[in-house]
Structure formats: structure tokens, C-alpha cells
Amino acid sequence: MRNPNYDRCRVSLKEIIQSQDFFNSLNETEIDLLCEMTTLHCYGENFILHYENNHTKELLFLVSGQARAYKIDKHDNEIFLYYIYENSMISEISDLKATTLYAYSNVELVEESQILKINYKRFKEKFLDENILCQALTQEIVKRSSQLQSLINREFIFDAVSKVSMMLYDDLEMFNKLKRHDISLMLHIQPATLSRVLSRLKRNGIIDIIHGRVAIKDEGALCEIYKDKIDD
């Protein structure tokens, strides 16, 4: 006998899939097919979804919550890559011929989150190999490429002022959520340097700091600081 909660759970899963931008081009039949290969999971803060260099058979999407991607260098130092926000694909697809996925980074949840796990082999056969969702996948690849370009700029081109300015402009909410020490580690600058940069930006009328929280007063000027560094 079918579990009486089965249909309710299935409807819930279907609604969650429909809420994700990646799948909004699918018709009713395709969404039902996707439900058959998908499960929903809830994990707490600091849960590691996968480690770098691991292979996995599941395609992951972040429904709600937040995650961060990072790598570990040869000296066991953590290198922050980027944050992953809700309504986003977590996994990286770099080889459309492979039936498993390769993790290029560690991914850790920074708050309680809901995760969609999709059987990648079936997903590839029923969707990607049939040229369904290929455009959505291309958009995700472009977005990931942009994140990696920002990483290159941050690590190899930007000075401390540019690093802080870019983070304030791109992710003010996260900047205000984190401790200053954690921000310094992420940006690979000294805490004292971070304080000097914030004081300089405030003195120039670009930001304000109210009860420890940063507010942007001149977005254009803030953006120009790191855009000029890219153009040099």
C-alpha cells in the first residue's frame, strides 16, 4: 500500500523544483520525470557537502541557505573561492561525456540549508543528452566563469583597497554578517589593513559605518576603485 504521505511529499518536491530558476523552462511531464530522480535534504551549518577531488554521482542545487567554496593549499591554508546562494547550482559540470561529477573545491554550508540531490547519470540521459536544459547549464557555466575571474582579480591583481571595495560592492550583506577577522582571512590582508581601508573609504565619503555595520553612500565611486584596477 502506498504511504499516504507520498503524494504530499511529491507535490512538495515538485513545487520546490519549479521554484528553481534552472528548471523554469521544463514542462509538467519533464518536471514529473525530474522528481523521480531527485531527493530533498536538509543539513545544518558547517556541514561539508563534498571535498575537493572527490567524485560524486549526484548533481546538487541549493534551494535555501548558503554555502561557500574553498580550497586548501599545500601549507594547509584555506583559500576562499566564492559564496553560493540559494536558487543556484552547487555542482560543477566540466565534462558532458562523463556520468559522474568531479569536485574542484570543498563546499561547506554556512547556515542551515535545503539541498536538491539529483541522480546525475539519469539526469544526463533524460535531459542533457536530449538537449534539454542545455541553455540553463550554459548560463551556470558562464556565472561560474565570472566568479573565477573575480577570484583571479582578487588574488593576483587587486590591492587591499580594491579587494575590500569589491566585496563591499558585490556582497555587502555578507560583509556585515562576518567578523572583521574572518574577512581579513578571506581577502588575505591583515586586520589592521582592513581597518585602515574602511577608515579611508569612510573619510572619502564612499561608505559610512554605523554601529559596526557598513553602509554604502556612493556605489559609483566604490565600483570605480576596483574597476580601474582591472583596466590598468
DAMO-V930921 format. One record per residue. N is the residue number from 1. RES is the residue in three letters. D_CENTER is the distance of its C-alpha to the mean C-alpha in Angstrom with 2 decimals. Layout:
BEGIN
n=N res=RES d_center=D_CENTER
n=N res=RES d_center=D_CENTER
END
This chain:
BEGIN
n=1 res=MET d_center=41.14
n=2 res=ARG d_center=37.66
n=3 res=ASN d_center=35.78
n=4 res=PRO d_center=36.24
n=5 res=ASN d_center=32.62
n=6 res=TYR d_center=31.43
n=7 res=ASP d_center=31.54
n=8 res=ARG d_center=29.92
n=9 res=CYS d_center=26.98
n=10 res=ARG d_center=26.77
n=11 res=VAL d_center=26.86
n=12 res=SER d_center=24.08
n=13 res=LEU d_center=21.86
n=14 res=LYS d_center=22.95
n=15 res=GLU d_center=22.10
n=16 res=ILE d_center=18.56
n=17 res=ILE d_center=18.09
n=18 res=GLN d_center=19.77
n=19 res=SER d_center=17.44
n=20 res=GLN d_center=14.43
n=21 res=ASP d_center=14.50
n=22 res=PHE d_center=14.15
n=23 res=PHE d_center=17.48
n=24 res=ASN d_center=19.41
n=25 res=SER d_center=21.80
n=26 res=LEU d_center=23.14
n=27 res=ASN d_center=26.61
n=28 res=GLU d_center=27.94
n=29 res=THR d_center=29.19
n=30 res=GLU d_center=25.99
n=31 res=ILE d_center=23.98
n=32 res=ASP d_center=26.71
n=33 res=LEU d_center=26.42
n=34 res=LEU d_center=22.68
n=35 res=CYS d_center=23.44
n=36 res=GLU d_center=25.80
n=37 res=MET d_center=23.23
n=38 res=THR d_center=20.45
n=39 res=THR d_center=20.25
n=40 res=LEU d_center=18.41
n=41 res=HIS d_center=17.66
n=42 res=CYS d_center=17.08
n=43 res=TYR d_center=16.17
n=44 res=GLY d_center=16.69
n=45 res=GLU d_center=15.13
n=46 res=ASN d_center=14.87
n=47 res=PHE d_center=15.02
n=48 res=ILE d_center=13.97
n=49 res=LEU d_center=12.69
n=50 res=HIS d_center=13.78
n=51 res=TYR d_center=15.20
n=52 res=GLU d_center=15.22
n=53 res=ASN d_center=18.13
n=54 res=ASN d_center=18.39
n=55 res=HIS d_center=19.20
n=56 res=THR d_center=18.28
n=57 res=LYS d_center=19.88
n=58 res=GLU d_center=17.15
n=59 res=LEU d_center=14.39
n=60 res=LEU d_center=11.62
n=61 res=PHE d_center=10.03
n=62 res=LEU d_center=8.57
n=63 res=VAL d_center=11.53
n=64 res=SER d_center=11.53
n=65 res=GLY d_center=10.40
n=66 res=GLN d_center=7.37
n=67 res=ALA d_center=6.16
n=68 res=ARG d_center=6.14
n=69 res=ALA d_center=7.11
n=70 res=TYR d_center=10.66
n=71 res=LYS d_center=14.01
n=72 res=ILE d_center=17.57
n=73 res=ASP d_center=20.28
n=74 res=LYS d_center=23.92
n=75 res=HIS d_center=24.88
n=76 res=ASP d_center=22.42
n=77 res=ASN d_center=20.47
n=78 res=GLU d_center=16.76
n=79 res=ILE d_center=14.83
n=80 res=PHE d_center=11.54
n=81 res=LEU d_center=9.20
n=82 res=TYR d_center=6.00
n=83 res=TYR d_center=3.94
n=84 res=ILE d_center=1.47
n=85 res=TYR d_center=4.80
n=86 res=GLU d_center=7.86
n=87 res=ASN d_center=9.45
n=88 res=SER d_center=6.86
n=89 res=MET d_center=7.76
n=90 res=ILE d_center=6.63
n=91 res=SER d_center=9.76
n=92 res=GLU d_center=10.99
n=93 res=ILE d_center=14.36
n=94 res=SER d_center=16.56
n=95 res=ASP d_center=19.97
n=96 res=LEU d_center=21.13
n=97 res=LYS d_center=24.29
n=98 res=ALA d_center=22.93
n=99 res=THR d_center=22.93
n=100 res=THR d_center=20.55
n=101 res=LEU d_center=17.06
n=102 res=TYR d_center=16.60
n=103 res=ALA d_center=13.87
n=104 res=TYR d_center=13.53
n=105 res=SER d_center=11.74
n=106 res=ASN d_center=11.81
n=107 res=VAL d_center=9.12
n=108 res=GLU d_center=10.37
n=109 res=LEU d_center=10.19
n=110 res=VAL d_center=10.99
n=111 res=GLU d_center=12.88
n=112 res=GLU d_center=14.64
n=113 res=SER d_center=12.60
n=114 res=GLN d_center=13.76
n=115 res=ILE d_center=12.81
n=116 res=LEU d_center=14.51
n=117 res=LYS d_center=16.02
n=118 res=ILE d_center=17.86
n=119 res=ASN d_center=20.65
n=120 res=TYR d_center=19.50
n=121 res=LYS d_center=23.10
n=122 res=ARG d_center=24.32
n=123 res=PHE d_center=21.41
n=124 res=LYS d_center=22.16
n=125 res=GLU d_center=25.88
n=126 res=LYS d_center=25.89
n=127 res=PHE d_center=23.29
n=128 res=LEU d_center=22.15
n=129 res=ASP d_center=25.68
n=130 res=GLU d_center=27.14
n=131 res=ASN d_center=25.13
n=132 res=ILE d_center=23.33
n=133 res=LEU d_center=19.70
n=134 res=CYS d_center=19.88
n=135 res=GLN d_center=19.18
n=136 res=ALA d_center=16.00
n=137 res=LEU d_center=14.96
n=138 res=THR d_center=16.06
n=139 res=GLN d_center=13.96
n=140 res=GLU d_center=10.75
n=141 res=ILE d_center=12.27
n=142 res=VAL d_center=13.14
n=143 res=LYS d_center=9.76
n=144 res=ARG d_center=8.60
n=145 res=SER d_center=12.04
n=146 res=SER d_center=11.67
n=147 res=GLN d_center=8.82
n=148 res=LEU d_center=11.27
n=149 res=GLN d_center=14.12
n=150 res=SER d_center=12.96
n=151 res=LEU d_center=12.77
n=152 res=ILE d_center=16.28
n=153 res=ASN d_center=17.57
n=154 res=ARG d_center=16.49
n=155 res=GLU d_center=18.03
n=156 res=PHE d_center=21.04
n=157 res=ILE d_center=22.06
n=158 res=PHE d_center=21.32
n=159 res=ASP d_center=23.66
n=160 res=ALA d_center=22.91
n=161 res=VAL d_center=23.54
n=162 res=SER d_center=21.18
n=163 res=LYS d_center=18.31
n=164 res=VAL d_center=18.88
n=165 res=SER d_center=19.49
n=166 res=MET d_center=16.28
n=167 res=MET d_center=14.23
n=168 res=LEU d_center=16.66
n=169 res=TYR d_center=16.48
n=170 res=ASP d_center=12.76
n=171 res=ASP d_center=11.78
n=172 res=LEU d_center=15.16
n=173 res=GLU d_center=14.34
n=174 res=MET d_center=12.31
n=175 res=PHE d_center=15.10
n=176 res=ASN d_center=17.68
n=177 res=LYS d_center=16.21
n=178 res=LEU d_center=16.24
n=179 res=LYS d_center=19.55
n=180 res=ARG d_center=20.84
n=181 res=HIS d_center=21.36
n=182 res=ASP d_center=17.74
n=183 res=ILE d_center=16.80
n=184 res=SER d_center=19.61
n=185 res=LEU d_center=18.41
n=186 res=MET d_center=14.92
n=187 res=LEU d_center=16.76
n=188 res=HIS d_center=19.66
n=189 res=ILE d_center=22.29
n=190 res=GLN d_center=24.99
n=191 res=PRO d_center=24.89
n=192 res=ALA d_center=28.12
n=193 res=THR d_center=26.64
n=194 res=LEU d_center=23.83
n=195 res=SER d_center=26.62
n=196 res=ARG d_center=28.70
n=197 res=VAL d_center=26.02
n=198 res=LEU d_center=25.39
n=199 res=SER d_center=29.19
n=200 res=ARG d_center=29.67
n=201 res=LEU d_center=27.23
n=202 res=LYS d_center=28.97
n=203 res=ARG d_center=32.36
n=204 res=ASN d_center=31.61
n=205 res=GLY d_center=30.77
n=206 res=ILE d_center=27.17
n=207 res=ILE d_center=25.69
n=208 res=ASP d_center=27.35
n=209 res=ILE d_center=26.79
n=210 res=ILE d_center=28.03
n=211 res=HIS d_center=28.30
n=212 res=GLY d_center=25.66
n=213 res=ARG d_center=23.07
n=214 res=VAL d_center=22.37
n=215 res=ALA d_center=23.20
n=216 res=ILE d_center=23.03
n=217 res=LYS d_center=26.50
n=218 res=ASP d_center=26.23
n=219 res=GLU d_center=22.93
n=220 res=GLY d_center=24.80
n=221 res=ALA d_center=26.13
n=222 res=LEU d_center=22.86
n=223 res=CYS d_center=21.22
n=224 res=GLU d_center=24.36
n=225 res=ILE d_center=24.15
n=226 res=TYR d_center=21.31
n=227 res=LYS d_center=22.12
n=228 res=ASP d_center=25.60
n=229 res=LYS d_center=24.41
n=230 res=ILE d_center=22.66
n=231 res=ASP d_center=25.92
n=232 res=ASP d_center=28.19
END
